[in-house]
Amino acid sequence: MDQKTKILHIVPTKFGGGVETAANSFLDYSCKNFCFRVFFLKNRKDENSAIAYLKSFKKINEISPDFILTSLWKSNIITLIYKFINSEKKYILFLHSTKNKHFIDGLVTTLAALFACEIWADSSETITKRINSLYLFSHNKKLLVKKNKKKIISFVLEKFQPQKIIKCKLSFIYWGRLCSDKNIDKSIKLFSKIYKFEKKSKFVIIGPDSGAKKLLIELIKKHKLEKNVLIFDYMKFEEIKKYARKACFFIQLSSYEGMAMSVAESMQLGLIPIVTNVGQIKKYCINNHNSLIYENNDEKIMSKIIELIYYAEKYKKIRQHSIDTWKNYPTYKKDMISSIEKLITKFKFIS
């Protein structure tokens, strides 16, 4: 009889979002103490949500995990039901954003946090701000952030080799979901001013549509940037790297963030990030050291970008600092394995 502890990570599909990408990088794993598996909650157009949830719950019940790692509010609903029916089972709430998406997200995540044996997050900013946003009294929130209950998981999926250095030019790229909170429209407006300075400048946008693509296409047409701003659908990272080789800057002007996985990826490749000072970004991006921080002033950030075009040594220095930022970080898979081993020891699942 197999005595291994069974760990199941439940992840709703979000069309290539960071959580799904991370889950895909660590799908199945087995060692002496435990076996790990990812179960995706898939949204099907040919059936309503209730039927989809029932089918998913039946599948999870068949697997009968000892621990459930639950990501995002839809998986939290199923996990809470499973916990209610199987009170002896334990689950870990996995947080990936500093803000609740909407009221239902906040309500479900609040309930999940109360009954979770541990709370994990993709960054320190995520766990602090997200718990503060839950519908709880201050005393309850303080109990949830106790050191023995929380854990930060690295969201560096792989260690990437920096790409060959090229002469600094006005070439920009973004990859990630095309959604309103990433403010890609603001990035395009900024680029339109850069385009007026240099007609050969380029901006490549890659990612699945999460509601913003139509607006972005209209904005590109409005500023007559069809030849200079290109939008591509979701790509695997190996394909993204082909476009990243031609870029010098990664631009992401988000309203809020958790870890910001694509920013970390871009830095490893040798791109200089142009980012807003939000979420965990403000912990690892240092203005004029390894990045350029956008402070809602197009002219100011433009002058910083253009300066790097003319001062090659400064560009190389910031680029190298950007690469060096992630050299000593563990990978997602390594951190997950280590954290699960500690979890099993803590709850004495292995005799």
Rosetta blueprint (number, residue, H / E / L):
1 M L
2 D L
3 Q L
4 K L
5 T E
6 K E
7 I E
8 L E
9 H E
10 I E
11 V E
12 P E
13 T L
14 K L
15 F L
16 G L
17 G L
18 G H
19 V H
20 E H
21 T H
22 A H
23 A H
24 N H
25 S L
26 F L
27 L L
28 D E
29 Y E
30 S E
31 C L
32 K L
33 N L
34 F E
35 C E
36 F E
37 R E
38 V E
39 F E
40 F E
41 L E
42 K L
43 N L
44 R L
45 K L
46 D L
47 E L
48 N L
49 S H
50 A H
51 I H
52 A H
53 Y H
54 L H
55 K H
56 S H
57 F H
58 K H
59 K H
60 I H
61 N H
62 E H
63 I H
64 S L
65 P L
66 D L
67 F E
68 I E
69 L E
70 T E
71 S E
72 L H
73 W H
74 K H
75 S H
76 N H
77 I H
78 I H
79 T H
80 L H
81 I H
82 Y H
83 K H
84 F H
85 I H
86 N L
87 S L
88 E L
89 K L
90 K E
91 Y E
92 I E
93 L E
94 F E
95 L E
96 H L
97 S L
98 T L
99 K L
100 N L
101 K L
102 H L
103 F H
104 I H
105 D H
106 G H
107 L H
108 V H
109 T H
110 T H
111 L H
112 A H
113 A H
114 L H
115 F H
116 A L
117 C L
118 E E
119 I E
120 W E
121 A E
122 D L
123 S L
124 S H
125 E H
126 T H
127 I H
128 T H
129 K H
130 R H
131 I H
132 N H
133 S L
134 L L
135 Y L
136 L L
137 F L
138 S H
139 H H
140 N H
141 K H
142 K H
143 L H
144 L H
145 V L
146 K L
147 K L
148 N L
149 K L
150 K E
151 K E
152 I E
153 I L
154 S L
155 F L
156 V L
157 L L
158 E L
159 K L
160 F L
161 Q L
162 P L
163 Q L
164 K L
165 I L
166 I L
167 K L
168 C L
169 K L
170 L L
171 S E
172 F E
173 I E
174 Y E
175 W E
176 G L
177 R L
178 L E
179 C L
180 S H
181 D H
182 K H
183 N L
184 I H
185 D H
186 K H
187 S H
188 I H
189 K H
190 L H
191 F H
192 S H
193 K H
194 I H
195 Y H
196 K H
197 F H
198 E L
199 K L
200 K L
201 S L
202 K E
203 F E
204 V E
205 I E
206 I E
207 G L
208 P L
209 D E
210 S L
211 G L
212 A L
213 K H
214 K H
215 L H
216 L H
217 I H
218 E H
219 L H
220 I H
221 K H
222 K H
223 H L
224 K L
225 L L
226 E L
227 K L
228 N L
229 V E
230 L E
231 I E
232 F E
233 D L
234 Y L
235 M L
236 K L
237 F H
238 E H
239 E H
240 I H
241 K H
242 K H
243 Y H
244 A H
245 R L
246 K L
247 A L
248 C L
249 F E
250 F E
251 I E
252 Q E
253 L L
254 S L
255 S L
256 Y L
257 E L
258 G L
259 M L
260 A L
261 M H
262 S H
263 V H
264 A H
265 E H
266 S H
267 M H
268 Q H
269 L H
270 G L
271 L L
272 I E
273 P E
274 I E
275 V E
276 T E
277 N L
278 V L
279 G L
280 Q L
281 I H
282 K H
283 K H
284 Y H
285 C L
286 I L
287 N E
288 N L
289 H L
290 N L
291 S E
292 L E
293 I E
294 Y E
295 E L
296 N L
297 N L
298 D H
299 E H
300 K H
301 I H
302 M H
303 S H
304 K H
305 I H
306 I H
307 E H
308 L H
309 I H
310 Y H
311 Y L
312 A H
313 E H
314 K H
315 Y H
316 K H
317 K H
318 I H
319 R H
320 Q H
321 H H
322 S H
323 I H
324 D H
325 T L
326 W L
327 K L
328 N L
329 Y L
330 P L
331 T L
332 Y H
333 K H
334 K H
335 D H
336 M H
337 I H
338 S H
339 S H
340 I H
341 E H
342 K H
343 L H
344 I H
345 T H
346 K H
347 F H
348 K L
349 F L
350 I L
351 S L
